Amino acid sequence: HQDRAERGNALYKMHHDEDAAIMVEMGANAVRLAHYPQATYFYDLMDKYGIVTWAEIPQIGPGGYQDQGYINQPSFRENGNELLKELIRQHYNHPSICFWGLFNELKTIGDNPTEYIEELNDLAHQEDPTRLTTSASFLSYDDDINKVTDVIAWNQYFGWYGGSPSDMGKWLDANHKAHPEYKIAISEYGAGASIYHQQDSVKRGIASGWWHPENWQTYYHIENWKAISARPYIWGSFVWNMFDFGAAHRTEGDRPGINDKGLVTFDRKVRKDAFYFYKANWNKEEPVLYLAGKRNTVRSRRLQTITAFTNQPGAELFVNGKSYGKAMPDQYAILEWKNVELQPGENEIKVVSINKKVKLMDSFRCKL
């Protein structure tokens, strides 16, 4: 989402430039622009950076609201058809756009939109026979609405709205086994996180509550990415969301009115730990060494597990000047040192890359 505090969607070019630069810094190679056509300038930026783009019309289901998202009447359908035609005709010549999105989280109870999605799908192919259609579903994979577009994706939040991050792989495999003909993706996955909510233990906050610990978001993304990246039959995956964004109906996290699932804060000033996990995995151009948990400055456990992310060969950990040895990253760019002993009072945690050609170091201080 493109919105900013005190500006809403009335953005300057510099705001779009900043957003695109942060995506590129993280190493993203695709973006879902949700849930509406965005500024032409932003599509220009996606062309410039070569980022595969999913552009969609604002046909949005309940997503926490009580309405159905679709009303079967001529004016609604005519408006939707016009939106799709305008989206395609205005942005047809952007080479970054590979997918036209037709809906997000529609329900099929009440006015069933499946037949209308078929109409939109035909219209999209008439307007542009060269590109694929897609949609973001949250219904059972057996529902007919998932069978309409060329490729299909699901919004899944295992480990945030119930379940466990380990459920992602199980669900993907069950879906693929039941419908091997589907071309499937994950259109949304994520967990809320406040940079002000810190804890020693890795415990999930309550999605609808006021406690959204940052380290749970980090754990959530690590485990979900393990499941997604291990399955080559998935055509794409999209973190929800790049940035925290306004959501008037939400009363959760560290303040009302904000969806805090972003990898970056609403003001774009702080990259959360999960951002650096992806950067270490996806950005192959810029050397990365980052200590997770550095905002957890007051700790209660004497023995700690220290975690870092790196795309380098390895790093050495120092606690109060004492070496805890060198560690090599696993296949997910994660370094871990277990049973690290903190001393009463202030402690300095520091990691230094073992790559002598690229000088990298990260550190923070915390109290026990």
N, C-alpha and C positions, 0 to 999 in steps of 0.2 A: 504494500500500500504506500502511496506517495505522500500522504498528508503530514503536515508539520504543526506543532503547537503555534498558536497565534496567527497562522496563515491558512490553515485548512488545506484546500487543494489549489489555492491561488499562488503557485510557485514561480520563482524566477529560474532562469537557466542554471544559475549556480547551484540551486538545490538539486536539480536533476543531475548535474555534473558530479556533485558530491555522492549522491546515491549510486550512480553507475560506477564511480571510482571505488567505492567500498565493496561492491559486488566483485569487481575485478580483483581487488586486493585479496579477497577471500578465495578466489580461484573458481568461482562459479562459471559454468559454461552454458547454463540455461536459466531462464527466468519465466515464471508464470506471473503475468501482470493482471492482478485481480482487483475488483471484479467488474471492470468497466474499461472502455477505451481510454488510453492515457495520452499525454501530450505527444504531439508529433515529434517534438524534439527528443523525447526519450526513446522513441523508436529509432530515430537517427543515431542516438548513442549506442543502441544495441547493434545496429548495422556496423558502426565504427569499431566496436569491440569484438564483433563476431559472436555474440551471445544468442543462442537459439531461443526464440521467443514464442510464448503462448499468449495470444491476445484473445480477449473474450468479451461478450456482451453482458450487460448487467441483469441477467436472469438468475436471481439468487433465491434459494430456498429459505426455509425458516431459520436455520443456524442459531437457535436459541430463542427465536421469536415464535409466536403461536400461529401465525398465518402460514399458508401452504406454499406461497411463492409463485403459484400459477393459477390464473383464473380463466376458465374457458369461455371467453366471449370475443367477438370479432375485433373490438378495439384493442384488446390486449395482444392478440395474435398479429394484427396489422402493425402495431407499434414494434413488436419484437422483430418482425420481418424487416421493417425499415431500419432498425438498429443494426441488424446483421449486414444488410446491404451497404449501409453507410460505413460500417467498420471495414468491410472488405474493399470497397471502392476507394476509400480514403487512404488505406494503408497497403494496398496490393503490391506496390513497388518497393516495399521494404524487404530486402533479402533475408533479414534476421527472422522474420515471422515464418514459422513452420506449421503452426497449429491455429485453427479457429475454434475457440471455446464456445459451447452452446448453452451450458448451464452449470450452476454450482448448487449442490445439495437440494435438489427438488425431491419432494415426496410424491408418491403415487396414490395416496389416499385422497378422497374428495375428488376434485377435478384432476384426473390422471393426465399428465402432460406428455406421455410417451408418443402419442400420435402427432402431437405438435412438434416434438423434437425431431421426428422423422421428416416433417415438413421443413423445418429449419435446416436439417442435414442436406436435404435435396437442394434447397436454396443456396446453401454454401457451395455446393459442388457446381451448381449452375453459374454462380458468380465467379468461382475460382476452382477449376477442375485440377489444379496443380498441387493444392495443399490438402493436408489431412484435417479432419474434424476431430474434436475431442470434447470431453466433459469431465467434471469433477463430481463423482457420485459419493453418497454415503449409505446407500441401500445395499441389501444383500446382493451378492454377485450373481444370483439367479434371476434377479428382477429384469424384466424385458427392457427397461429404460437404458440398461447398460449395454445393450446389444445394437444400438443404433449407430453411434459414431464410428469413424474408422478405427480410432484407438480410444481407450477408456482409462480413467484414473479414479482413484479413491482417496478420500480424506480419512485418515486413520490416526488415532491418538492413543495407541496402546501405551499405558504407563502414565497417562495424564488424566483422561476421562475414563477411569477404570482400567482394569487389566494390568499387564506388565509389559515392559519393552520386549521381553522374549516372545510375546504373542504375535509380534509383527511377522516374524519368519513363518510361524505356524499358519497364520492367516493367508499369507502370500502363497504358500505351498498348497493349501487347501483350495484356494481360488484357481490356481494354475492347473491343478489336477482335475477339478470339476469342469473347467472351461479352457482347455489348452489352445483353443482357437482365439481367445481374447488376447489383444495386445495391451498389457496392463502397465500402469504406473501408479506411483503414490503422488497425488496432487497436493496433499497437505499432511505434515506431521510436525509436532512440536510440543513444547511445554512452557508454561509461564515461568518467568524468573525476574526477580528484582535484584539489582546490584546491592541493595541495602539489606537483603535477607540472607544471612550467612549462618552456617552451622557446621559442626565437626562431623557429625554422622551424615550419611547419605540417605535421607528419608524424604519421601514425597510429601509435598504440601497438598492442601486441598484446593482443587481447581477453582472452586467457587468461593474460597476463603481468602483471608488477608495475609497468609504466609506462603510465599512462592520462593523457596530457597534456590539460589543460583546453582549450587552444586548438583541439585537434582536435575535441572535442565541439562547440565553438562553430561551427567550419567545417562540420561534419557537419550540424548543425541548420539552418544558413543554406541549404545546398545542398538538403537534403531538403524544407525548407519552400518553396523556390522551385518545386520539382517538384510538390508537393502543391497549393499554392495556385493554380497555373496551370491546374488541371484541374477544371472545374466538374462533371464527372460523378462526382466523389468526394463521398459524403454526409457524411463526417466523417474526422477524423484525431486520433490520441491519442498524445501523447508518452509514451514509456516511459523514465523515470518522473518523477512530480512530485518525489519525495523519494528519496534513497538509502534502501535498506532491507536488512534482514537476509536473508542467503541462505547457509545453513550450509555448503553444498558448494562455495562459491566460494573459490578461492585466487588472488586477482588484485588489481589496483589498489594502493592504499596499505596494505591490511591484509586478512587473510582474513575470510571470513564476511559480506562486504558486497557488494551489487550497487550500484555507484556510477554508474548511469546517470541518477540523479536530477538535476533542474535545481536542486535545493536539497539541502544536506547533511543527513545523517541526523538531526542535532540541530536542524535547521530554522534554524540561526543564520547560514548563509552562502548567499546566492543566487549561483549560478555565472553566468559571462558569458552563457551561452545563455539563462538566465532573462530577462535584460534585453533580449536580442534579441527574444524573444517579447513582452515587456512593451511595447517600443517599437512593435511591429507591432499588438498586440491591444488595449492599454489606451488608449482614446481620451479618458479622463476626466482622467488624471493626467499632467502634463508629465514627460517622460523625457529625460535626457541622461546617457549612461553610457559611460565609457571602458573598452573591453575590454583584457584583458591586464595589469591593474594589479597582479596578484599575481606577475607575472614581473619581479621587482625586481632581478635580476642578469642583464644581457644581454651578449652577445658580439659582436653585429653593430653596426658603426658606423651604417649606414643602416637605418632601420626603417620599416615601414608601420604607422601609427597608425590604429586603428579605433575608432569610437564608434557608439552606437545612439541615435537620437532620434526622437521624434514631433513635433518642432518644425521650423520652416522651415530651420534650419541652425545651424552653429556655427563658431567660429574657434579654431584650434589655436595654442597658445603653448608653445614649448620653451625653457626657461631664460629666459623673458621675451620671446623673439623670436617674432614672428608668422609662422606658416606658411600664413596665408591662411584664407579662409572656404570651407566646403564645404557643399553641399546634399545632403540624404539622397536615396538612390535609392528605388525603389518598395518596397524592403524595409527602410526606415528605417536604412540603413547609411551612415555617413560614413567616408571614407578619405583619408588624406594619405600619399602615397608618398615614399620617399627622404628621410625626416626624419633629420637628422644629430644623433647624440648626441655629447656631449663626454666625454672621459675623466673618470672620477669620477662624482659624483652629478648626476643630471638631474631637472628638474621638468617633467612633462608635464601640460598643462592645456587643457581645452576650455571655451569660454564660449558660451552660446547667443546667436544674433543677434536673438532675440525680446526686445526691450527691455521688453515688458509682463510677461514671466515671467522672473525672474532665475534662471538655471540655470548651474551650473558643476560640473565634475568634474575631479579631478586625482590624480596619484600620483607617486612618486619612484622612480627606478631607477638602478642603477650600471652603468657600462660598464667 
